[in-house]
């Protein structure tokens, strides 16, 4: 029984370490960063979803993937936030990992995603 508990504890710790790869940012903190113009936001929901509604100032990762570096700030310490559908969505990692490979150091994840953003009553931008 002791070995089983040790194995379970080790597994939970390993999963937690992987899940914490990019720190979370709250909706309130992201809104402040947007207001202060101190964030680059990457929407990883796909172009069709992006057109229907995205966090204000966000960039459509699908549309810019080929030239992703051009969508990011020159300062590698600048705040970059990636998001997707919600807490169970891991698609944000594609953009977060791409930014990390380009040398960015301050990458965060809005785990609430677009669903949490909308549930909080926040407005989205749309593309016609």
C-alpha positions in Angstrom: 0.0 0.0 0.0 2.8 2.4 0.8 4.4 1.8 -2.6 1.1 2.5 -4.3 0.7 5.8 -2.4 4.3 6.8 -3.3 3.6 6.0 -7.0 0.4 8.0 -7.0 2.1 10.9 -5.2 5.0 10.9 -7.7 2.6 10.8 -10.7 0.6 13.7 -9.3 3.7 15.8 -8.8 5.0 15.0 -12.3 1.7 16.0 -13.9 1.5 19.2 -11.8 5.0 20.1 -12.9 4.0 19.7 -16.6 0.8 21.6 -16.1 2.6 24.5 -14.5 4.9 25.0 -17.5 3.4 28.4 -18.2 2.0 30.4 -15.2 -1.6 31.4 -15.3 -2.8 35.0 -15.6 -6.2 36.1 -14.3 -8.7 37.9 -16.4 -8.4 40.9 -14.1 -4.6 41.0 -14.5 -4.9 40.5 -18.3 -7.4 43.4 -18.5 -5.0 45.6 -16.7 -2.1 44.6 -19.0 -4.4 45.4 -22.0 -5.3 48.8 -20.6 -1.6 49.5 -19.9 -0.7 48.3 -23.5 1.9 46.0 -22.0 0.9 42.6 -23.4 0.8 40.6 -26.7 -2.2 38.2 -26.6 -2.3 35.1 -28.8 -5.6 33.5 -29.6 -5.2 29.8 -30.5 -8.8 29.1 -31.2 -8.6 29.0 -35.0 -9.5 31.7 -37.5 -13.2 31.0 -37.7 -13.5 31.3 -33.9 -11.2 34.3 -33.9 -13.5 36.2 -36.3 -16.6 35.4 -34.1 -15.0 36.9 -31.0 -11.6 37.2 -29.3 -10.0 39.0 -26.4 -9.4 42.6 -27.5 -5.9 43.2 -29.1 -5.4 39.4 -29.5 -3.6 38.0 -32.6 -5.0 35.1 -34.5 -2.2 32.4 -34.1 -3.5 30.4 -37.1 -3.3 33.4 -39.4 0.2 34.5 -38.3 1.8 31.1 -37.6 4.1 31.3 -40.6 5.4 34.7 -39.5 4.7 34.4 -35.8 7.9 36.2 -34.8 6.7 39.4 -36.6 3.6 39.4 -34.3 5.6 39.5 -31.1 7.4 42.5 -29.5 11.1 43.1 -29.9 11.6 42.9 -26.1 12.0 39.2 -25.2 11.0 40.0 -21.6 7.6 41.5 -22.7 4.5 39.8 -21.5 3.0 37.3 -23.9 -0.3 35.6 -23.1 -1.8 32.6 -24.9 -5.3 31.3 -24.5 -7.7 28.9 -26.1 -11.2 27.6 -25.2 -11.1 27.2 -21.4 -9.5 25.4 -18.5 -9.4 22.0 -20.1 -8.0 23.2 -23.4 -4.2 22.8 -24.0 -4.1 24.2 -27.5 -2.6 27.4 -26.1 0.7 25.5 -25.7 1.4 25.6 -29.4 1.7 29.4 -29.3 3.3 29.5 -25.8 6.0 26.9 -26.9 6.6 28.8 -30.2 7.1 32.1 -28.3 9.4 30.3 -25.9 11.5 28.8 -28.8 11.9 32.4 -30.1 13.4 33.4 -26.7 10.5 35.0 -24.9 10.8 34.7 -21.1 7.5 36.2 -19.8 4.9 33.8 -21.2 1.6 33.3 -19.4 -1.6 31.3 -20.0 -5.1 32.6 -19.5 -6.5 29.3 -18.4 -10.0 30.7 -18.2 -9.9 30.9 -22.0 -12.4 32.6 -24.2 -15.2 30.8 -22.3 -14.1 32.2 -19.0 -13.6 35.7 -20.6 -17.2 35.6 -21.8 -18.6 34.2 -18.5 -16.9 37.1 -16.7 -19.0 39.4 -18.9 -16.0 40.8 -20.8 -16.4 42.1 -24.3 -14.7 40.6 -27.4 -13.6 42.1 -30.6 -14.9 40.6 -33.8 -13.7 40.5 -37.4 -16.2 41.2 -40.2 
